[in-house]
């Protein structure tokens, strides 16, 4: 289910704000984009824009193509249009499999799930201190643990009326056993301690299947574009 460009832009900006805060990325923004400095991966800026006009796309693309290590993530439905614009700007597509997803939080359970196994435990940690500079009102990390081994983990940030979920992982040896769903329900219970209305997350193909079972819906695909020099480097790997 797609949403209007104004609503999509608002959701995309809120998601980016929470996501970058949860990961402690340095960030900046312009009239038509937000960008995060990805020191954990490329060492350069990753740009995000929502349903851009051709003129707005060209402006952002000019910054992205200044460095081969930069990337542009376009949140919007017109994948073919964005790829055409990318080719005109000296870029190409890496993927379009991820989706920005949303959920009406009033439909979710505000109680921690029953783990059903006495050997399992939940750990909850609040990120940052009283003087921590963050746009989020609160940030939490949660883990499901057995015998000191982390089976699943994730984080959630509270930004205005939004709860932004991120870094949701299940250990490879413990997948397809329901731990991902338990993790989502635990994070949701933490988030519902606050007056939020909307949950947001960026989901992979496998994640989309899980989250849709929990009442989440797709807002838009995310088209990832990079300069052609980087595409050539990636083709050699």
Rosetta blueprint (number, residue, H / E / L):
1 X L
2 X L
3 X L
4 X L
5 X H
6 X H
7 X H
8 X H
9 X H
10 X H
11 X H
12 X H
13 X H
14 X H
15 X H
16 X H
17 X H
18 X H
19 X H
20 X H
21 X H
22 X H
23 X L
24 X L
25 X L
26 X L
27 X E
28 X E
29 X E
30 X E
31 X L
32 X L
33 X E
34 X E
35 X E
36 X E
37 X E
38 X E
39 X L
40 X L
41 X L
42 X L
43 X L
44 X E
45 X E
46 X E
47 X E
48 X E
49 X E
50 X E
51 X L
52 X L
53 X L
54 X H
55 X H
56 X H
57 X H
58 X H
59 X H
60 X H
61 X H
62 X H
63 X H
64 X H
65 X L
66 X L
67 X L
68 X L
69 X L
70 X L
71 X E
72 X E
73 X E
74 X E
75 X E
76 X L
77 X L
78 X L
79 X H
80 X H
81 X H
82 X H
83 X H
84 X H
85 X H
86 X H
87 X H
88 X H
89 X L
90 X L
91 X E
92 X E
93 X E
94 X E
95 X E
96 X L
97 X L
98 X L
99 X E
100 X E
101 X E
102 X E
103 X E
104 X E
105 X H
106 X H
107 X H
108 X L
109 X L
110 X L
111 X L
112 X L
113 X L
114 X L
115 X L
116 X L
117 X L
118 X L
119 X L
120 X E
121 X E
122 X E
123 X E
124 X E
125 X E
126 X E
127 X L
128 X L
129 X L
130 X L
131 X L
132 X L
133 X L
134 X L
135 X L
136 X L
137 X L
138 X E
139 X E
140 X E
141 X E
142 X E
143 X E
144 X E
145 X E
146 X E
147 X L
148 X L
149 X E
150 X E
151 X E
152 X E
153 X E
154 X E
155 X E
156 X E
157 X E
158 X E
159 X E
160 X L
161 X L
162 X E
163 X E
164 X E
165 X E
166 X E
167 X E
168 X E
169 X E
170 X E
171 X L
172 X H
173 X H
174 X H
175 X L
176 X L
177 X L
178 X L
179 X H
180 X H
181 X H
182 X H
183 X H
184 X H
185 X H
186 X H
187 X H
188 X H
189 X H
190 X H
191 X H
192 X L
193 X L
194 X L
195 X L
196 X L
197 X L
198 X E
199 X E
200 X E
201 X E
202 X E
203 X E
204 X L
205 X H
206 X H
207 X H
208 X H
209 X H
210 X H
211 X H
212 X H
213 X H
214 X L
215 X L
216 X L
217 X E
218 X E
219 X E
220 X E
221 X E
222 X E
223 X E
224 X E
225 X E
226 X E
227 X E
228 X H
229 X H
230 X H
231 X H
232 X H
233 X H
234 X H
235 X H
236 X H
237 X L
